[in-house]
Amino acid sequence: MATKKPSLKELLEGFAGHIGSSGVINSVSVNAYVLDVAILARWAAATSRDVVNLDSAAIRAFMAERLARGYSPATVARQLTSYRKFYGFLASSRRQPDPTTGLRNPAKDNTRTAVLPSDVLAAMARAPDAASGDPLADHRAHRDHTLACLLITTGLPVSTIRTLRWPDIDWASRRIRSGNGTGHDESYPLGDEARLALQALHEQADLAEQRSVYCFPTSRGTPMSRQGLCQRIRKFGTDIGFDRVVTPTALRRSAPRHFKRRPNLRAP
């Protein structure tokens, strides 16, 4: 009797269990790896292919497509790490060739991570005018502005920002408490710009597509994906008239030295 072919959901669950079982990779990273593979699987399905059977040429084509759409080489390189882990998992569990063998990380494009002009940082940190006449559109614009503020002023990693929850914010002490998936919390200072942006966003929560404990939810109430956050930052940069691709990494690197170099403080 032929063995039933596992569904994509079953494959991803097995993959998550495999890479998470060592305890070395935290839950946030596991979720990011799984999401990267799910996106690759959707791309494969759109071209009537199975992600399990993709070859090196197909994965290389997908990476090239991502770069052409504005994703930074660093982001695509991180995604390739996810694919290596996934196909390594398949190679060990299903004894099939690993198509990522021999694939190289895309060359770095320093123009994407160069320091952004101060006027661009100021524009992205400036609260948008609520003048569109569409409350939901104004809410989304303010959400994107808040994302930019957090990247510029707090030093928070992208993975922490996209999964940030309202209970993680201590308004009184002006700090953000973040669990890193290893059982230890970290605390980050919350400056005036980011605090005011978050407070305004919280007041607008009723305008979101669906109420959620997360500060930046999707329409289903789940945390915004890494790719979604990158897309919002790129669009926000375009909306303010900047003619170059703006990435979260570029924002963080362009932040004042005071913010960029400040160490994270362990929460008491």
N, C-alpha and C positions, 0 to 999 in steps of 0.2 A: 504493500500500500504506500502510495507516494506521501511524503511528508508535506504537511500543509505549509505553504509559504507564509512567513510572518508578515503582518501588516507594518506599515511605516511606524505607527504608534508603538507597536511592540518592539520594533528595532530600536527606536529612540529610547524607550524605557530601559531596554537591555543595555544600550550604550551608556545611558546616564548612571545606571547601577554599576557598570563596569568601571568607569572612570572615577566614580565617587566612593567606591569601596575601599580604596587605599587610605582615605582620610587626609591625603595630602592636598587634594584639590577642594576648595571650599564650594559651598552650594551655589554661590553667585556665578562662579566660573563654570560649574557644571551646566547651569541653565544657559549660559552664553554659548557654550560649545554645542549644546543640543539645538538651540535656536539657529545657529549658523548652518547646521546640517539640515534642519527643516527647510530653510530658505533655499539651499541647494537642491533639496528634494522637490520643492515646488517648481523650481526652474526646470529640472529634469522632466517632471510630469508634463509641463507645458509644451515640451518638445517630444512627447510620447516616449520618454525614456525612463528607466528605473534608476534611482540614485545608487542602488547597490551595484549596478553593472556599468556605471560610468567609467570611461577610460581616461588616461592622462590628458588626451587632446581635449576632451569635453570639459574637464575641470579647468584646464588652461584657458579655454574659451570663455567659461563663466567668469573667471578672474579678470580677464581682459574686458569683459562687458561691465563688470563692477567699476573698474578703473575709468572706463569711458563715461560712466554715469556720475562721476565725481567723487567716488570713494577714494580715500587716501591710500597710498601704498602700505602704510602702517596698518590700516584697518583690514585691507585685503590679505596682508601677511598674517594677521591674527586669525582671520577666517581660515586661511590655509592650515594653520595649526589645528583648528577644529577638525578639518577634513582628514588630516594626518591621523589624529586620534581615532576618528570614526572608522576609517578604512583599516587602521591598525587593529582595531577591535574586530572588524569583520574578518581580517586575515587570520587572526588567532582563533576565532570561534567558528569560522566557516571554511577555513583553509583555501582562501582565494587570493589572487594577486592583489597587491596594494597599488592602486593607480597613482598615488601621490609620490611614490618613490621617484626621485629624480627631479621633481618639480621644485623650482627655486622661488624664493620670495621676490615680489616685484621690487624694482629699484626704487630707492627713496626719491621723492620729489620734494626738495627743500623749499620750493615756493609755497607748498601747502602748510608748512609748519614754521615758516619764517615769522618774525615778530610783526604783528599787525600794527598799523598806524594808530596813534593815540586817539585820533578823531573817530576811527571805526569802533574802538573799544568804548569810547564815550557814548556813541550813538547806540550801540547794542545794550549798554547798561542804562540807557535813558528810558523811562517808562513811556510806552506808546500812548498816543492820544486816543481816547475812546470816541471816535468821531465817525465810524463807518455806518452807524444806524442799525447795525446788526449786532445784538448783544453777544451772540455765540462767537461771531468772528472777532469781536473785541476781546472776548475771553481767551480765545486761542492765541491772539497776538500777545496778550499779556503773559500767557503761559510760556511762549517762546522767549519773551524778554526775561522772564524769571529764570529759565534754563541758562540763558547767557550770563545773567548776574551771578548765579551760583558757580559757573565755570570760571568767571573772571576773578571773583573775590574770595572764594572760600577754600580753594585747593581740593575740593571734594572730587574723588574719582568719578568717571562717567557711570560706572556700575552702581555707585552709591546714590548718585543724583536720580537716575532713572527709576530706582526702587524706593526712593525716599517716601516715608509715610508721615502723615501729620503728627502722630504720637512721638515721632523721633525728634521733633523740634521742641526745645525748651525755650519758650519765649522769654521767661523771666531772666535766665542766665545768658540768653542770646547765644546758644550753642546747639549744634546738631549732633545727636548721638547716633552712631551707626554701628550695627553688628556686622562683622566681617566674615561670618560663616564658620568661625573657629571657636566660638564661645566667648570671645573677648570683644568688648565694645570700645569704640574710639569716639572721641569728641572733637568737633571742629568748631572754631569760632564763627559766628554769624554776624557779618558786618551790616551796617545800616542799609546799604543798597539792597542786599539780598533779603534782609529781614522785612523791609517795607514791601518788596515785590511779593514775597511769600504771603504776607498778611493780606495784601490786596487779592492775591489769587485765592486764598482761603475764603475771603468774603464773597468771591464770585463762584464758589463751588457749586451752587445750585444751577448754574448755567451749563455745567459740563454735561456731556452726553449721558453719563451714568455716574452716580455718586460712588465714591470709592475711598478707602482708607489711604490710598496712594495719592501723592501730590500731583503726579503726572500720569494719570491712567489712560488706557486705551478706551475705546467705546464699550469694551466688554468689562471694564473695571479692573483689568489686570495692569501690571506695571508696563510702562513704555519700554519698548525694546531698544537695544543699543543702536540698531540701524535707524529706528524711528527718531531717536534723539538726534542722531547725526543729520538726518534729513531736515528736521525742524531748524537746526542751527544753520544749515546751508541756505534754507529758504529765508530765514530771518536776515541773514547777511545780504541776500539778494534784494529783499524788501527795503532795506535801508540804503540801497544803491551802490553797494560795494561790488566791484567788477571781478573779484577773485573768489574762489571757493573758500568758504570759512568752515573750519572743522573745530570740534571740541578741543583737540590737541593744540591747535593754533591759538585758541582763546586762552587756554591755561598757560601756555608758554609766553603769551604776550602780557599776562597779568603783571602788575608791579612786583618787583623783587620781594617786597614785604610779604605778599601773599604766596608767591611761587615757591619760596624757600622755607616758609614757616612749617616746622614739623608738626605732625599730628600729636595730640596730647591724649594720653590714656584717660579714660573717664574714671573718676573716683569710685 
